[in-house]
Structure formats: C-alpha cells, structure tokens
Amino acid sequence: MNRIFLYVSLASVILPLFNGCIKMGPDFRRPDTGIQVPGSYQYAPTNQEIQWPEEKWWRVFRNPEINRLVEEALRNNLDIKNATARILEVQSQLVNARAERLPNLNFQGQVQRQRRTMEIPTQIGTQQQTQRTTTHNLSLAASFELDLWGRLARAEEAALANLLQAEENRQTVAQTVVAETIILYLQMEAVERQLQITKESIKSYQSNLDLVERRYERGLTSILDVRQARRILARAEVLLPSLRQDLGTIQQKMAVLLGRYPKTRSPRLQRKDYFKFLAPVPPGLPSELLLRRPDIRQAEAELMALNAKVGVAKASRFPDIMLTGSSGYASDELSQLFRPESFLWSLAAGFAQPLFDAGRLKANQRAAEARYQQGVTRYAKKVLSAFSEVEKALLTRKEQLERRDRTLKFLIEARATRKVAETRYMRGLVDYLTVLEAQQTEFQAEENLVLVDLAIMSNRVTLHRVLGGGWAE
C-alpha cells in the first residue's frame, strides 16, 4: 500500500503542473461597450474645494437616529442575510471546482460470502456439490484527470467569477437596503411635519371660526362667512386620517426592512429648523463609476464566468485523459489478508475522444459564445443605465435646490399676504373668502416646502447610491 501512496503523492505534485497548460478559449478582458464617456458629468458641481465623505456615507446627514437605523438594517435585514447565504453556497461550488483538478482517492473494503452449486462427473454419472467461499478485499484506489486542454481550469475560473458575482450582489443589496432605510426615515419625518402643519392649520381655522361666529352674532358678517369657515375647517380635519395612515404604512415598511415585527407608533414632534444644507456631492470622473458601483462589478464578474464557460465548452471537444491506480490486499482468509502474497496493485492510463456526436459539442460551444455576447450586451446596458442614473440625480439636485429657493420666497410672500388679508377683513375692507384663500395658500406653501426638502434629501441618498456609496480613499 505504500506504493499507491507514493503514486498519489507524485500525481498531486507533478501532474497539476501539466493541468491547464493549454487553456482553450479566450482570456477575459473587459469588453469595449462602445459608449463615448465624457471627461466629466454634465451637471457636476463646479466647486473643487469639497471634502470627500467617508465610506459610511450616511453620516453626512449628522443624524444619530439614521446612523442607528442603518447599522440595525445591515445587521438584521433578511435580504442581506439571504445574499450572504448565497455567498456560502457559491463558495462550496468553488471548492468542488477546485477539487476536480486534484487526484481522487478512495479507500475500499469488502467482505463477500458466496455459495455455488456445481455438478461433478463421477463413474456412475454426476454428483452435485455445494461450495462456499469467503473473499476479503481491502484496497486504495486513485484516479486523476489530466487537464491538458484547460477544461477544469476554466471551470474553476467560472466558479471563482460566480463567487465574485455573489459577493458584489451582496454589496448591491446592502447599498439598496441602506438607501431605502434612509429614504423611509426621511419620508417618516416629512409626514410627521405634514401632520404638524395640518394640526396647526386646524387650530388656526378653529380660531377663525370662533371669530366669525362672534362677528355673525353681532351682525357684522353674513352666514355665508360662517359656512365657509366651517367648510375649510372640516376639509383640513379630513386630511388627518390619511396622513396618519401614510405614517403607519411607512413605519411598517421600516420595521420589515429592519427585520422587526411591523408595528406603528405615535408621530413625533419635529423641529421647524430641520433642514441642513449638505456639501455638494463630488461625482468624480465618469470612468471611475465602473469601479465604484457593485452592480457593475457584478455584471463584469458575470461576463468573466461566461467567458470561462466558453473555454470549458471548447475544451470538451478534445480528448479526456484519465490516470487510475489501485493497490491493496485480497484473500480468502481474513487471517492471511495482509500477507505479502495477498498484495495486489494496478496502474492504467486511458483517453476518450468524441468521434461523432451529430454536432452536439460544437453546438454547445456556439451556445456558450452566444451567451457571452448576450452578457456583453447586458453589461453595456448596465453601464449606460448607471451613467443615466448619475446624470439624472445630478440634474435633479440642481433643479430641486432652485425649486427650494423659489418655494421659500413664495412661503414668505404667502405669510405676508395672510396678515394683510386678516387685517383688512377686520376693517371690513375684504370679504372672508379672501382671508380663507390667503390662509390656504400659506399652509399649502409650508407643505410644499416640506415636500421639496424631502426631495432634496432623498436625492442626496440617490446620488450616493448611484455613485457607488462612499468615497473613502
């Protein structure tokens, strides 16, 4: 048995040197997508004095609650856990692919009991005789495929690319979960601010109704003003259930995202000076996007796997060379199993070359090449879509900031108009409908400002996501 160990040792050291010495199929190179990439983004900020954010980019919001929620999502989100489990599965597949390139060693033991009846000729005819035999066998068998054409090497490359693809997929899922967590938090705060504005408007409308009713009792106004005051108050009160429902729905989505049971809570009181102007996002060079975004790296890893599978299909059309060997003991008596005369061994080498398969192997190769070309198309579309997402987010940021300036000016004018309308109404110079329109315009302007602020902050999250997250050097 020492001989077979020697053979296996030699095979494990020498034969892998010949494995994959000729790799069929092309080596992978990042494909040319044909997209003309500009030197800079069209709507990139012009300020060059920008402090680059760290990898945990969500800290730019300077909000401890956001930091806590993101960390909890990264720990407990079920989609991230599923993507992590997928990595473990693909790692096992890579181990299997590597094992195919190494010798296969099996230890076998067998005890066989056999009964056989034979007819033995005698002087008066034949006589049946029963014979019982017991065979003991203990052996060590080894087999090894000589990968001269690189089929197994290309298969290992494909498995490794699949592992890279799974890891990049996990990064993509994590970035998506982080972005969704922050956006849900921002939406939750925005709805809470809308609730506060609605409650303030209801309080204001109730105060105006009391005033109008007192003036009506004194004969200073008509019943129409009273009806209008009641109508606008009822209209504002109708908004509360819908806003509370929206808040509860967002809170339930957040809970599921964090891996919790979907519970709701009462709205919190939000500060009025909540908006913070964040430093502009440095988008960098468009060419860097291919290295930043994990979904693009995932698409490139998919191409690597498809390219390697072309080599596997091409190498399958060449001979398979197999080396086998075995060594062990066999004896009819267990007590004599390990005697020198019971020792046996064998070595064999063989090959198999397909001669006629009706074009099956060639068709498999062409199918693998076609799948690679499809992958190139998907990769080019992914890259082009990534550029589009960045340009769209940068354009949105530019226009939303301008929209906020105009909305803020409109709110200032609406507040001033309301004060003038109320003063002139008390003097009897305008009707109450003018006051109601001024009040409604002011509260609508406040709500619009909340929605614009939400759009700006959500766009900041989108910018980080489409640019690949953080930019730690």
C-alpha positions as CSV (number, residue, x, y, z in Angstrom):
1,M,0.0,0.0,0.0
2,N,3.0,2.3,0.4
3,R,3.4,2.2,-3.4
4,I,-0.1,3.7,-4.0
5,F,0.7,6.5,-1.5
6,L,3.8,7.2,-3.5
7,Y,1.9,7.3,-6.8
8,V,-0.7,9.6,-5.3
9,S,1.9,11.9,-3.9
10,L,3.7,12.1,-7.2
11,A,0.4,12.8,-9.0
12,S,-0.6,15.6,-6.6
13,V,2.8,17.3,-7.1
14,I,3.8,16.7,-10.7
15,L,0.5,16.3,-12.7
16,P,-1.0,19.6,-11.6
17,L,1.9,21.2,-13.3
18,F,0.5,19.9,-16.6
19,N,-3.1,20.8,-15.8
20,G,-4.3,23.7,-17.9
21,C,-1.1,24.1,-19.7
22,I,-3.2,24.8,-22.8
23,K,-6.3,26.8,-21.9
24,M,-8.9,26.7,-24.5
25,G,-11.0,29.8,-25.1
26,P,-10.0,33.5,-24.8
27,D,-8.7,35.0,-21.6
28,F,-11.1,37.6,-20.1
29,R,-10.7,41.3,-20.9
30,R,-13.2,44.0,-20.0
31,P,-15.3,44.5,-23.2
32,D,-15.5,47.7,-25.1
33,T,-19.1,48.9,-24.7
34,G,-18.8,51.4,-27.5
35,I,-20.1,54.2,-25.2
36,Q,-18.4,57.6,-25.6
37,V,-17.7,58.5,-22.0
38,P,-17.2,62.3,-21.4
39,G,-14.4,63.7,-19.3
40,S,-16.9,64.9,-16.6
41,Y,-20.6,64.8,-15.8
42,Q,-22.8,67.4,-17.4
43,Y,-24.4,68.6,-14.1
44,A,-21.4,68.0,-11.8
45,P,-20.9,70.8,-9.2
46,T,-18.2,73.2,-10.2
47,N,-16.8,73.8,-6.7
48,Q,-13.5,72.0,-6.3
49,E,-13.0,72.6,-2.6
50,I,-15.0,69.6,-1.5
51,Q,-14.4,67.4,1.5
52,W,-14.8,63.8,0.4
53,P,-17.1,61.7,2.6
54,E,-16.1,58.5,4.4
55,E,-17.2,55.1,3.4
56,K,-20.1,55.2,5.8
57,W,-21.6,58.0,3.7
58,W,-24.9,58.1,5.7
59,R,-23.1,60.0,8.4
60,V,-23.2,63.1,6.2
61,F,-26.7,63.7,7.5
62,R,-25.4,64.2,11.0
63,N,-28.3,62.3,12.4
64,P,-27.7,59.7,15.2
65,E,-31.1,58.1,14.5
66,I,-30.2,57.5,10.9
67,N,-26.8,56.0,11.9
68,R,-28.6,53.7,14.3
69,L,-31.2,52.5,11.9
70,V,-28.7,51.9,9.1
71,E,-26.5,49.8,11.4
72,E,-29.5,47.8,12.5
73,A,-30.6,47.2,8.9
74,L,-27.1,46.0,8.0
75,R,-27.3,43.5,10.9
76,N,-30.8,42.2,10.6
77,N,-32.1,42.8,7.1
78,L,-33.3,39.5,5.6
79,D,-32.3,40.3,2.0
80,I,-28.7,40.9,3.1
81,K,-28.8,37.6,5.1
82,N,-30.1,35.8,2.0
83,A,-27.4,37.3,-0.1
84,T,-24.8,36.2,2.4
85,A,-26.1,32.7,2.5
86,R,-25.8,32.7,-1.3
87,I,-22.1,33.5,-1.0
88,L,-21.6,30.4,1.2
89,E,-23.3,28.3,-1.4
90,V,-21.1,29.6,-4.2
91,Q,-18.0,29.2,-2.1
92,S,-18.8,25.5,-1.8
93,Q,-19.2,25.3,-5.6
94,L,-15.8,26.8,-6.0
95,V,-14.3,24.2,-3.6
96,N,-15.9,21.5,-5.8
97,A,-14.5,23.0,-9.0
98,R,-11.0,23.1,-7.4
99,A,-11.4,19.5,-6.2
100,E,-12.0,18.3,-9.8
101,R,-8.4,19.3,-10.6
102,L,-6.8,17.2,-7.9
103,P,-6.4,13.4,-7.6
104,N,-9.4,11.4,-6.3
105,L,-8.5,8.9,-3.6
106,N,-10.9,6.2,-2.3
107,F,-10.4,3.6,0.4
108,Q,-12.5,0.5,-0.2
109,G,-13.2,-2.6,1.9
110,Q,-15.3,-5.6,1.1
111,V,-16.3,-8.9,2.5
112,Q,-18.1,-11.3,0.1
113,R,-19.7,-14.6,1.1
114,Q,-20.7,-16.8,-1.9
115,R,-22.5,-20.2,-2.3
116,R,-22.2,-22.1,-5.5
117,T,-23.5,-25.5,-6.5
118,M,-21.6,-27.5,-9.1
119,E,-22.1,-30.8,-10.9
120,I,-19.1,-33.1,-10.6
121,P,-18.8,-36.0,-13.0
122,T,-18.4,-39.5,-11.4
123,Q,-18.1,-43.1,-12.7
124,I,-21.8,-43.6,-12.3
125,G,-22.9,-40.1,-13.6
126,T,-22.8,-36.7,-12.0
127,Q,-23.0,-35.5,-8.4
128,Q,-23.9,-32.1,-7.1
129,Q,-21.5,-30.4,-4.7
130,T,-22.1,-27.2,-2.8
131,Q,-19.1,-24.8,-2.4
132,R,-19.0,-21.9,0.0
133,T,-16.3,-19.2,-0.3
134,T,-15.5,-16.0,1.6
135,T,-13.4,-13.2,0.0
136,H,-11.8,-10.3,1.9
137,N,-10.7,-7.3,0.0
138,L,-9.0,-4.1,1.2
139,S,-7.7,-1.5,-1.4
140,L,-6.9,2.1,-2.0
141,A,-7.9,3.4,-5.4
142,A,-6.8,6.7,-7.0
143,S,-7.9,8.5,-10.2
144,F,-6.8,11.7,-11.9
145,E,-7.9,13.6,-15.0
146,L,-5.0,15.2,-16.8
147,D,-6.3,18.6,-17.8
148,L,-4.2,19.2,-20.8
149,W,-6.8,21.4,-22.5
150,G,-7.7,23.5,-19.5
151,R,-11.3,22.4,-19.2
152,L,-11.1,22.0,-15.4
153,A,-9.0,25.2,-15.1
154,R,-11.7,27.2,-17.0
155,A,-14.4,25.6,-14.8
156,E,-12.6,26.8,-11.8
157,E,-12.3,30.3,-13.3
158,A,-16.1,30.3,-13.9
159,A,-16.7,29.2,-10.3
160,L,-14.4,31.9,-8.9
161,A,-16.2,34.5,-11.1
162,N,-19.5,33.3,-9.7
163,L,-18.2,33.8,-6.2
164,L,-17.2,37.4,-7.1
165,Q,-20.6,37.9,-8.6
166,A,-22.3,36.7,-5.4
167,E,-20.1,39.0,-3.2
168,E,-20.9,42.0,-5.4
169,N,-24.6,41.1,-5.3
170,R,-24.4,41.3,-1.6
171,Q,-22.8,44.7,-1.7
172,T,-25.5,45.8,-4.1
173,V,-28.3,44.5,-1.8
174,A,-26.6,46.2,1.2
175,Q,-26.4,49.6,-0.6
176,T,-30.0,49.3,-1.7
177,V,-31.1,48.4,1.9
178,V,-29.2,51.4,3.3
179,A,-30.6,53.8,0.8
180,E,-34.2,52.5,1.4
181,T,-33.8,52.8,5.1
182,I,-32.7,56.4,5.0
183,I,-35.4,57.4,2.5
184,L,-38.1,55.7,4.6
185,Y,-36.8,57.6,7.6
186,L,-36.9,60.9,5.7
187,Q,-40.4,60.1,4.5
188,M,-41.5,59.4,8.0
189,E,-40.2,62.7,9.2
190,A,-41.8,64.5,6.3
191,V,-45.2,63.0,7.1
192,E,-44.8,64.0,10.7
193,R,-44.1,67.6,9.6
194,Q,-47.2,67.5,7.4
195,L,-49.2,66.3,10.4
196,Q,-47.9,69.2,12.4
197,I,-48.8,71.7,9.6
198,T,-52.3,70.2,9.3
199,K,-52.9,70.4,13.1
200,E,-51.7,74.0,13.1
201,S,-54.0,74.8,10.3
202,I,-56.9,73.1,12.0
203,K,-56.1,75.2,15.2
204,S,-56.0,78.3,13.1
205,Y,-59.2,77.5,11.2
206,Q,-61.0,76.8,14.5
207,S,-59.8,80.1,15.9
208,N,-61.1,81.9,12.8
209,L,-64.4,80.1,13.0
210,D,-64.9,81.3,16.6
211,L,-64.1,84.8,15.5
212,V,-66.5,84.7,12.5
213,E,-69.3,83.3,14.7
214,R,-68.9,86.1,17.2
215,R,-69.0,88.7,14.4
216,Y,-72.1,87.0,13.0
217,E,-73.8,87.1,16.4
218,R,-73.1,90.9,16.4
219,G,-74.4,91.3,12.9
220,L,-71.0,92.2,11.5
221,T,-70.9,89.4,8.9
222,S,-73.1,87.1,7.0
223,I,-74.0,83.4,7.5
224,L,-72.0,82.7,4.3
225,D,-68.8,83.5,6.1
226,V,-69.7,81.1,8.9
227,R,-70.4,78.3,6.4
228,Q,-67.1,78.9,4.6
229,A,-65.2,78.9,7.9
230,R,-66.8,75.6,8.9
231,R,-66.2,74.1,5.4
232,I,-62.5,74.9,5.4
233,L,-62.1,73.5,8.9
234,A,-63.8,70.2,8.0
235,R,-61.7,70.0,4.9
236,A,-58.5,70.3,7.0
237,E,-59.7,67.7,9.5
238,V,-60.3,65.2,6.7
239,L,-56.6,65.2,6.0
240,L,-55.6,63.8,9.4
241,P,-56.6,60.1,9.0
242,S,-54.9,59.9,5.6
243,L,-51.7,61.3,6.9
244,R,-51.7,59.0,10.0
245,Q,-52.3,56.1,7.6
246,D,-49.3,57.1,5.5
247,L,-47.2,57.4,8.6
248,G,-48.2,54.0,9.8
249,T,-47.5,52.4,6.4
250,I,-44.0,53.9,6.3
251,Q,-43.3,52.7,9.9
252,Q,-44.4,49.2,9.0
253,K,-42.1,49.1,5.9
254,M,-39.3,50.3,8.0
255,A,-39.9,47.6,10.6
256,V,-39.8,44.9,7.9
257,L,-36.6,46.3,6.5
258,L,-35.0,46.1,9.9
259,G,-36.2,42.6,10.5
260,R,-38.8,43.6,13.1
261,Y,-42.5,42.9,13.5
262,P,-44.4,45.6,11.7
263,K,-45.6,47.9,14.5
264,T,-46.5,51.6,14.4
265,R,-46.0,54.4,16.9
266,S,-47.4,57.8,17.5
267,P,-45.9,60.7,15.5
268,R,-43.0,62.6,17.0
269,L,-42.7,66.4,17.3
270,Q,-40.4,67.7,14.6
271,R,-38.3,70.8,14.7
272,K,-39.0,73.7,12.3
273,D,-35.4,74.4,11.6
274,Y,-34.6,70.8,10.5
275,F,-33.2,71.5,7.0
276,K,-29.4,71.3,6.7
277,F,-27.5,72.3,3.6
278,L,-25.1,69.5,2.8
279,A,-21.9,69.9,1.0
280,P,-22.2,69.1,-2.8
281,V,-21.5,65.5,-3.8
282,P,-18.2,65.1,-5.6
283,P,-19.2,62.8,-8.5
284,G,-15.6,62.3,-9.7
285,L,-14.9,61.1,-13.3
286,P,-17.4,59.0,-15.2
287,S,-14.8,56.3,-15.9
288,E,-14.5,55.7,-12.1
289,L,-18.1,54.6,-12.0
290,L,-17.1,51.2,-13.4
291,L,-15.0,50.6,-10.3
292,R,-17.3,52.1,-7.7
293,R,-20.7,50.5,-8.3
294,P,-21.0,46.9,-7.1
295,D,-23.8,46.2,-9.6
296,I,-21.4,47.0,-12.5
297,R,-18.7,44.9,-10.9
298,Q,-21.3,42.1,-10.5
299,A,-22.1,42.4,-14.3
300,E,-18.4,42.2,-15.1
301,A,-18.0,39.1,-12.9
302,E,-20.9,37.5,-14.8
303,L,-19.0,38.2,-18.0
304,M,-15.9,36.5,-16.5
305,A,-17.9,33.4,-15.8
306,L,-19.5,33.3,-19.2
307,N,-16.1,33.8,-20.8
308,A,-14.6,30.9,-18.8
309,K,-17.6,28.7,-19.8
310,V,-16.7,29.2,-23.5
311,G,-13.3,27.7,-22.7
312,V,-15.0,24.8,-20.9
313,A,-17.2,24.1,-23.9
314,K,-14.3,24.3,-26.4
315,A,-12.1,22.0,-24.3
316,S,-14.9,19.4,-24.1
317,R,-14.3,18.7,-27.8
318,F,-10.8,17.4,-27.1
319,P,-9.8,14.0,-25.6
320,D,-10.3,13.3,-21.9
321,I,-7.1,11.7,-20.4
322,M,-7.6,9.7,-17.2
323,L,-5.0,8.1,-15.0
324,T,-6.1,5.4,-12.5
325,G,-4.4,3.2,-10.0
326,S,-5.2,0.9,-7.1
327,S,-3.3,-1.0,-4.5
328,G,-4.5,-3.3,-1.7
329,Y,-4.9,-6.8,-0.4
330,A,-7.2,-9.7,-1.3
331,S,-7.5,-13.1,0.4
332,D,-10.0,-15.9,1.0
333,E,-8.9,-15.9,4.7
334,L,-9.1,-12.9,6.9
335,S,-6.0,-14.1,8.9
336,Q,-4.0,-14.1,5.6
337,L,-5.2,-10.7,4.3
338,F,-2.1,-8.7,5.0
339,R,0.4,-11.4,3.9
340,P,2.8,-10.4,1.1
341,E,1.3,-13.0,-1.3
342,S,-2.1,-11.2,-0.9
343,F,-0.8,-7.9,-2.1
344,L,-2.0,-6.6,-5.5
345,W,-1.8,-3.3,-7.5
346,S,-2.7,-1.9,-10.9
347,L,-2.0,1.3,-12.9
348,A,-3.8,2.4,-16.0
349,A,-4.0,5.3,-18.4
350,G,-6.7,5.9,-21.0
351,F,-8.3,8.6,-23.1
352,A,-11.6,9.2,-24.7
353,Q,-12.1,11.2,-27.9
354,P,-15.5,12.1,-29.3
355,L,-15.7,11.0,-32.9
356,F,-19.3,11.5,-33.8
357,D,-21.9,13.4,-31.8
358,A,-24.0,14.9,-34.6
359,G,-22.5,18.4,-33.8
360,R,-23.6,18.4,-30.1
361,L,-20.3,19.6,-28.6
362,K,-19.8,22.2,-31.3
363,A,-23.3,23.5,-30.8
364,N,-22.6,23.7,-27.0
365,Q,-19.5,25.8,-27.8
366,R,-21.5,28.1,-30.0
367,A,-24.3,28.4,-27.4
368,A,-21.6,29.4,-24.8
369,E,-20.2,32.0,-27.1
370,A,-23.7,33.4,-27.8
371,R,-24.4,33.6,-24.0
372,Y,-21.2,35.6,-23.6
373,Q,-22.3,38.0,-26.3
374,Q,-25.6,38.4,-24.5
375,G,-23.7,39.1,-21.3
376,V,-21.7,41.8,-23.1
377,T,-24.9,43.5,-24.2
378,R,-26.3,43.3,-20.6
379,Y,-23.1,44.8,-19.3
380,A,-23.1,47.7,-21.8
381,K,-26.8,48.4,-20.9
382,K,-25.9,48.3,-17.2
383,V,-23.1,50.8,-17.7
384,L,-25.2,53.1,-19.8
385,S,-28.0,53.0,-17.3
386,A,-25.6,53.8,-14.5
387,F,-24.4,56.9,-16.3
388,S,-28.0,57.9,-16.9
389,E,-28.9,57.5,-13.2
390,V,-25.9,59.7,-12.2
391,E,-26.8,62.4,-14.7
392,K,-30.4,62.3,-13.7
393,A,-29.6,62.6,-10.0
394,L,-27.2,65.5,-10.6
395,L,-29.8,67.3,-12.7
396,T,-32.5,66.7,-10.1
397,R,-30.2,68.1,-7.3
398,K,-29.6,71.3,-9.3
399,E,-33.3,71.9,-10.1
400,Q,-34.6,70.9,-6.6
401,L,-32.2,73.4,-4.9
402,E,-33.5,76.1,-7.2
403,R,-37.1,75.0,-6.6
404,R,-36.5,75.3,-2.8
405,D,-35.3,78.9,-3.1
406,R,-38.4,79.8,-5.1
407,T,-40.7,77.8,-2.7
408,L,-39.2,79.6,0.3
409,K,-39.8,83.0,-1.3
410,F,-43.3,82.0,-2.1
411,L,-43.9,81.0,1.5
412,I,-42.6,84.4,2.8
413,E,-45.0,86.2,0.5
414,A,-47.9,83.9,1.4
415,R,-47.4,84.6,5.1
416,A,-47.3,88.4,4.5
417,T,-50.4,88.1,2.3
418,R,-52.3,86.3,5.0
419,K,-51.5,89.0,7.6
420,V,-52.7,91.7,5.3
421,A,-55.9,89.9,4.4
422,E,-56.7,89.3,8.1
423,T,-56.1,93.0,8.9
424,R,-58.2,94.2,6.0
425,Y,-61.0,91.8,6.9
426,M,-61.1,93.1,10.5
427,R,-61.6,96.5,9.0
428,G,-64.3,95.4,6.7
429,L,-62.3,96.1,3.5
430,V,-62.4,92.5,2.1
431,D,-64.7,89.5,2.4
432,Y,-63.9,86.4,4.4
433,L,-63.2,84.3,1.3
434,T,-60.1,86.4,0.7
435,V,-58.8,85.5,4.2
436,L,-59.5,81.8,3.6
437,E,-57.7,81.8,0.3
438,A,-54.7,83.5,1.9
439,Q,-54.6,81.0,4.8
440,Q,-54.9,78.0,2.5
441,T,-52.1,79.4,0.3
442,E,-49.8,79.8,3.3
443,F,-50.4,76.3,4.7
444,Q,-50.0,74.8,1.2
445,A,-46.7,76.6,0.7
446,E,-45.5,75.2,4.1
447,E,-46.4,71.7,2.9
448,N,-44.7,72.2,-0.4
449,L,-41.6,73.3,1.3
450,V,-41.6,70.1,3.3
451,L,-42.0,68.0,0.1
452,V,-39.2,69.9,-1.6
453,D,-36.9,69.3,1.4
454,L,-37.8,65.6,1.3
455,A,-37.0,65.5,-2.5
456,I,-33.6,67.2,-1.9
457,M,-32.6,64.9,1.0
458,S,-33.9,61.8,-0.9
459,N,-31.9,62.9,-4.0
460,R,-28.8,63.1,-1.8
461,V,-29.3,59.4,-0.9
462,T,-29.9,58.5,-4.5
463,L,-26.7,60.3,-5.5
464,H,-24.7,58.2,-3.1
465,R,-26.3,55.0,-4.3
466,V,-25.9,55.6,-8.0
467,L,-22.3,56.7,-7.5
468,G,-21.4,53.6,-5.5
469,G,-21.8,54.7,-1.9
470,G,-18.9,56.5,-0.1
471,W,-15.6,57.7,-1.4
472,A,-13.1,56.8,1.3
473,E,-9.5,57.0,-0.1
